[in-house]
């Protein structure tokens, strides 16, 4: 059961389908960036990228751990290796590159920029 919960949460954070990326990862990354930009506005882009990347990495790590626990329950579950982590980080970096493009084309931006001031 524990592996199933970890796997589900990991899937929800991973960018493996368009809908959870659109409805989970990007909103979490934007919320993270909005909070950071309230303290230092120029940090919005970097914070959005870091927030998105962190949600992806967390998703892949949790999916790996959940799947391993489901397949080999108890103490015999194989450990999450450095190779597993490197693979998850590489995939996350590719998805993060997409977010960088969206920011550069101003498709996503600080929340204040969505509302014109009078």
FIKOLZA-1660 file (N, C-alpha, C; in steps of 0.1 Angstrom, whole numbers, plus 5000, padded with zeros to 4 digits):
% residues 118
   i   px   py   pz ch aa at
   1 5008 4988 5000  A  X  N
   1 5000 5000 5000  A  X CA
   1 5009 5013 5000  A  X  C
   2 5019 5012 5008  A  X  N
   2 5028 5024 5009  A  X CA
   2 5034 5027 4996  A  X  C
   3 5039 5017 4989  A  X  N
   3 5045 5019 4976  A  X CA
   3 5035 5025 4966  A  X  C
   4 5022 5021 4967  A  X  N
   4 5012 5027 4958  A  X CA
   4 5009 5041 4960  A  X  C
   5 5009 5045 4973  A  X  N
   5 5007 5059 4976  A  X CA
   5 5019 5068 4971  A  X  C
   6 5031 5063 4974  A  X  N
   6 5043 5070 4969  A  X CA
   6 5043 5071 4954  A  X  C
   7 5040 5060 4947  A  X  N
   7 5039 5060 4933  A  X CA
   7 5029 5070 4927  A  X  C
   8 5017 5070 4934  A  X  N
   8 5007 5079 4929  A  X CA
   8 5011 5094 4931  A  X  C
   9 5016 5097 4942  A  X  N
   9 5021 5111 4945  A  X CA
   9 5032 5114 4935  A  X  C
  10 5041 5105 4933  A  X  N
  10 5052 5107 4923  A  X CA
  10 5046 5109 4909  A  X  C
  11 5037 5102 4905  A  X  N
  11 5031 5103 4892  A  X CA
  11 5024 5117 4891  A  X  C
  12 5017 5121 4901  A  X  N
  12 5011 5134 4901  A  X CA
  12 5021 5146 4900  A  X  C
  13 5033 5144 4905  A  X  N
  13 5043 5154 4904  A  X CA
  13 5052 5153 4891  A  X  C
  14 5052 5141 4885  A  X  N
  14 5060 5139 4873  A  X CA
  14 5053 5145 4861  A  X  C
  15 5061 5148 4851  A  X  N
  15 5056 5154 4839  A  X CA
  15 5053 5143 4828  A  X  C
  16 5048 5132 4832  A  X  N
  16 5046 5121 4823  A  X CA
  16 5033 5122 4815  A  X  C
  17 5024 5131 4818  A  X  N
  17 5013 5133 4810  A  X CA
  17 5010 5148 4810  A  X  C
  18 5004 5153 4799  A  X  N
  18 5002 5167 4798  A  X CA
  18 4993 5173 4808  A  X  C
  19 4983 5166 4813  A  X  N
  19 4974 5172 4822  A  X CA
  19 4980 5174 4836  A  X  C
  20 4988 5164 4841  A  X  N
  20 4993 5167 4855  A  X CA
  20 5005 5177 4854  A  X  C
  21 5011 5178 4843  A  X  N
  21 5021 5189 4842  A  X CA
  21 5014 5203 4842  A  X  C
  22 5003 5203 4834  A  X  N
  22 4995 5216 4833  A  X CA
  22 4988 5219 4846  A  X  C
  23 4983 5210 4853  A  X  N
  23 4975 5212 4865  A  X CA
  23 4982 5211 4878  A  X  C
  24 4994 5205 4878  A  X  N
  24 5001 5202 4891  A  X CA
  24 5015 5209 4890  A  X  C
  25 5024 5205 4882  A  X  N
  25 5038 5210 4882  A  X CA
  25 5039 5225 4879  A  X  C
  26 5033 5229 4869  A  X  N
  26 5034 5244 4865  A  X CA
  26 5028 5253 4876  A  X  C
  27 5015 5249 4881  A  X  N
  27 5010 5258 4891  A  X CA
  27 5019 5258 4904  A  X  C
  28 5025 5246 4908  A  X  N
  28 5033 5246 4919  A  X CA
  28 5046 5254 4917  A  X  C
  29 5052 5253 4905  A  X  N
  29 5063 5261 4901  A  X CA
  29 5060 5276 4901  A  X  C
  30 5049 5280 4896  A  X  N
  30 5045 5294 4896  A  X CA
  30 5042 5299 4910  A  X  C
  31 5036 5291 4918  A  X  N
  31 5033 5295 4932  A  X CA
  31 5047 5298 4939  A  X  C
  32 5056 5288 4937  A  X  N
  32 5069 5290 4943  A  X CA
  32 5076 5303 4938  A  X  C
  33 5075 5305 4925  A  X  N
  33 5082 5317 4919  A  X CA
  33 5075 5330 4924  A  X  C
  34 5061 5329 4925  A  X  N
  34 5054 5341 4930  A  X CA
  34 5058 5345 4944  A  X  C
  35 5060 5335 4952  A  X  N
  35 5064 5337 4966  A  X CA
  35 5078 5343 4966  A  X  C
  36 5087 5337 4959  A  X  N
  36 5101 5342 4958  A  X CA
  36 5101 5356 4953  A  X  C
  37 5093 5359 4942  A  X  N
  37 5094 5372 4936  A  X CA
  37 5087 5383 4945  A  X  C
  38 5080 5379 4955  A  X  N
  38 5075 5389 4964  A  X CA
  38 5086 5395 4972  A  X  C
  39 5097 5387 4974  A  X  N
  39 5108 5392 4982  A  X CA
  39 5119 5398 4973  A  X  C
  40 5120 5393 4961  A  X  N
  40 5130 5397 4951  A  X CA
  40 5125 5395 4937  A  X  C
  41 5118 5405 4931  A  X  N
  41 5111 5404 4918  A  X CA
  41 5120 5398 4907  A  X  C
  42 5132 5402 4906  A  X  N
  42 5140 5397 4894  A  X CA
  42 5143 5382 4895  A  X  C
  43 5140 5376 4906  A  X  N
  43 5142 5361 4908  A  X CA
  43 5131 5353 4903  A  X  C
  44 5121 5359 4897  A  X  N
  44 5109 5351 4892  A  X CA
  44 5113 5340 4883  A  X  C
  45 5120 5344 4872  A  X  N
  45 5123 5334 4862  A  X CA
  45 5131 5322 4868  A  X  C
  46 5141 5325 4875  A  X  N
  46 5150 5315 4881  A  X CA
  46 5142 5306 4891  A  X  C
  47 5134 5313 4899  A  X  N
  47 5126 5305 4909  A  X CA
  47 5115 5296 4902  A  X  C
  48 5109 5301 4891  A  X  N
  48 5100 5293 4884  A  X CA
  48 5107 5280 4878  A  X  C
  49 5118 5282 4872  A  X  N
  49 5126 5271 4867  A  X CA
  49 5130 5261 4878  A  X  C
  50 5135 5266 4889  A  X  N
  50 5139 5258 4900  A  X CA
  50 5127 5250 4906  A  X  C
  51 5116 5258 4908  A  X  N
  51 5104 5251 4913  A  X CA
  51 5099 5240 4904  A  X  C
  52 5099 5243 4891  A  X  N
  52 5094 5233 4882  A  X CA
  52 5103 5220 4882  A  X  C
  53 5116 5223 4882  A  X  N
  53 5126 5212 4882  A  X CA
  53 5125 5204 4894  A  X  C
  54 5123 5211 4906  A  X  N
  54 5122 5203 4918  A  X CA
  54 5109 5194 4918  A  X  C
  55 5098 5199 4913  A  X  N
  55 5086 5191 4912  A  X CA
  55 5088 5178 4903  A  X  C
  56 5095 5180 4892  A  X  N
  56 5098 5169 4883  A  X CA
  56 5107 5159 4890  A  X  C
  57 5118 5163 4896  A  X  N
  57 5127 5154 4903  A  X CA
  57 5120 5147 4914  A  X  C
  58 5112 5154 4922  A  X  N
  58 5105 5148 4933  A  X CA
  58 5095 5137 4928  A  X  C
  59 5089 5140 4917  A  X  N
  59 5079 5131 4911  A  X CA
  59 5086 5118 4906  A  X  C
  60 5097 5120 4899  A  X  N
  60 5104 5108 4894  A  X CA
  60 5110 5099 4906  A  X  C
  61 5115 5106 4916  A  X  N
  61 5121 5099 4927  A  X CA
  61 5110 5091 4934  A  X  C
  62 5099 5098 4937  A  X  N
  62 5088 5091 4944  A  X CA
  62 5082 5080 4936  A  X  C
  63 5081 5081 4923  A  X  N
  63 5076 5070 4914  A  X CA
  63 5085 5058 4915  A  X  C
  64 5098 5061 4914  A  X  N
  64 5108 5050 4915  A  X CA
  64 5107 5043 4928  A  X  C
  65 5107 5051 4939  A  X  N
  65 5106 5044 4952  A  X CA
  65 5093 5037 4954  A  X  C
  66 5082 5043 4949  A  X  N
  66 5069 5036 4951  A  X CA
  66 5068 5023 4943  A  X  C
  67 5074 5023 4931  A  X  N
  67 5073 5011 4922  A  X CA
  67 5082 5000 4928  A  X  C
  68 5094 5004 4933  A  X  N
  68 5102 4994 4939  A  X CA
  68 5096 4988 4952  A  X  C
  69 5089 4996 4960  A  X  N
  69 5083 4991 4972  A  X CA
  69 5071 4982 4968  A  X  C
  70 5064 4985 4958  A  X  N
  70 5052 4977 4953  A  X CA
  70 5057 4964 4948  A  X  C
  71 5068 4964 4940  A  X  N
  71 5073 4951 4934  A  X CA
  71 5080 4942 4944  A  X  C
  72 5087 4948 4954  A  X  N
  72 5094 4940 4964  A  X CA
  72 5091 4946 4978  A  X  C
  73 5080 4943 4983  A  X  N
  73 5076 4948 4996  A  X CA
  73 5085 4944 5008  A  X  C
  74 5085 4952 5018  A  X  N
  74 5093 4949 5030  A  X CA
  74 5107 4954 5029  A  X  C
  75 5116 4947 5036  A  X  N
  75 5130 4951 5037  A  X CA
  75 5138 4948 5025  A  X  C
  76 5132 4939 5016  A  X  N
  76 5140 4935 5004  A  X CA
  76 5139 4944 4993  A  X  C
  77 5132 4956 4994  A  X  N
  77 5131 4965 4983  A  X CA
  77 5145 4970 4979  A  X  C
  78 5149 4970 4966  A  X  N
  78 5162 4975 4962  A  X CA
  78 5163 4990 4965  A  X  C
  79 5175 4995 4968  A  X  N
  79 5177 5009 4971  A  X CA
  79 5176 5017 4958  A  X  C
  80 5173 5030 4960  A  X  N
  80 5173 5040 4949  A  X CA
  80 5187 5043 4946  A  X  C
  81 5193 5040 4935  A  X  N
  81 5207 5042 4932  A  X CA
  81 5210 5056 4926  A  X  C
  82 5223 5058 4926  A  X  N
  82 5228 5071 4920  A  X CA
  82 5224 5071 4905  A  X  C
  83 5225 5060 4899  A  X  N
  83 5221 5059 4885  A  X CA
  83 5206 5062 4882  A  X  C
  84 5198 5057 4891  A  X  N
  84 5184 5061 4891  A  X CA
  84 5182 5076 4892  A  X  C
  85 5189 5082 4902  A  X  N
  85 5188 5096 4904  A  X CA
  85 5193 5104 4892  A  X  C
  86 5204 5100 4886  A  X  N
  86 5209 5107 4874  A  X CA
  86 5200 5106 4863  A  X  C
  87 5193 5095 4861  A  X  N
  87 5183 5094 4850  A  X CA
  87 5171 5103 4852  A  X  C
  88 5166 5103 4865  A  X  N
  88 5155 5112 4868  A  X CA
  88 5159 5127 4866  A  X  C
  89 5171 5130 4870  A  X  N
  89 5175 5144 4869  A  X CA
  89 5176 5148 4854  A  X  C
  90 5182 5139 4846  A  X  N
  90 5183 5142 4831  A  X CA
  90 5169 5144 4825  A  X  C
  91 5160 5135 4828  A  X  N
  91 5146 5137 4822  A  X CA
  91 5140 5150 4827  A  X  C
  92 5142 5153 4840  A  X  N
  92 5137 5166 4845  A  X CA
  92 5143 5178 4839  A  X  C
  93 5156 5177 4835  A  X  N
  93 5162 5189 4829  A  X CA
  93 5156 5191 4815  A  X  C
  94 5153 5181 4808  A  X  N
  94 5147 5182 4795  A  X CA
  94 5133 5190 4796  A  X  C
  95 5125 5185 4806  A  X  N
  95 5112 5192 4808  A  X CA
  95 5114 5206 4813  A  X  C
  96 5124 5209 4821  A  X  N
  96 5127 5222 4825  A  X CA
  96 5131 5231 4814  A  X  C
  97 5138 5226 4804  A  X  N
  97 5141 5234 4792  A  X CA
  97 5128 5240 4786  A  X  C
  98 5118 5232 4786  A  X  N
  98 5105 5236 4780  A  X CA
  98 5100 5248 4788  A  X  C
  99 5101 5248 4801  A  X  N
  99 5096 5259 4810  A  X CA
  99 5104 5271 4807  A  X  C
 100 5117 5270 4805  A  X  N
 100 5125 5281 4801  A  X CA
 100 5120 5288 4789  A  X  C
 101 5117 5280 4779  A  X  N
 101 5112 5285 4766  A  X CA
 101 5099 5293 4769  A  X  C
 102 5090 5287 4777  A  X  N
 102 5077 5293 4780  A  X CA
 102 5079 5307 4787  A  X  C
 103 5088 5307 4796  A  X  N
 103 5091 5320 4802  A  X CA
 103 5097 5330 4793  A  X  C
 104 5106 5326 4784  A  X  N
 104 5113 5335 4775  A  X CA
 104 5103 5341 4765  A  X  C
 105 5093 5333 4761  A  X  N
 105 5083 5338 4752  A  X CA
 105 5071 5345 4760  A  X  C
 106 5073 5347 4773  A  X  N
 106 5063 5353 4781  A  X CA
 106 5049 5347 4781  A  X  C
 107 5049 5334 4780  A  X  N
 107 5037 5326 4781  A  X CA
 107 5033 5325 4796  A  X  C
 108 5044 5323 4804  A  X  N
 108 5042 5323 4818  A  X CA
 108 5051 5335 4823  A  X  C
 109 5046 5342 4833  A  X  N
 109 5052 5354 4838  A  X CA
 109 5048 5357 4852  A  X  C
 110 5054 5367 4859  A  X  N
 110 5049 5370 4873  A  X CA
 110 5034 5374 4873  A  X  C
 111 5028 5371 4884  A  X  N
 111 5013 5373 4884  A  X CA
 111 5009 5387 4882  A  X  C
 112 5018 5396 4887  A  X  N
 112 5015 5411 4885  A  X CA
 112 5014 5415 4871  A  X  C
 113 5021 5408 4862  A  X  N
 113 5022 5411 4848  A  X CA
 113 5009 5407 4841  A  X  C
 114 5001 5398 4847  A  X  N
 114 4989 5394 4840  A  X CA
 114 4978 5404 4842  A  X  C
 115 4979 5412 4853  A  X  N
 115 4969 5422 4856  A  X CA
 115 4974 5436 4853  A  X  C
 116 4969 5443 4842  A  X  N
 116 4974 5456 4839  A  X CA
 116 4971 5466 4850  A  X  C
 117 4981 5475 4853  A  X  N
 117 4978 5485 4863  A  X CA
 117 4972 5497 4856  A  X  C
 118 4964 5505 4864  A  X  N
 118 4957 5516 4858  A  X CA
 118 4965 5529 4861  A  X  C
% end
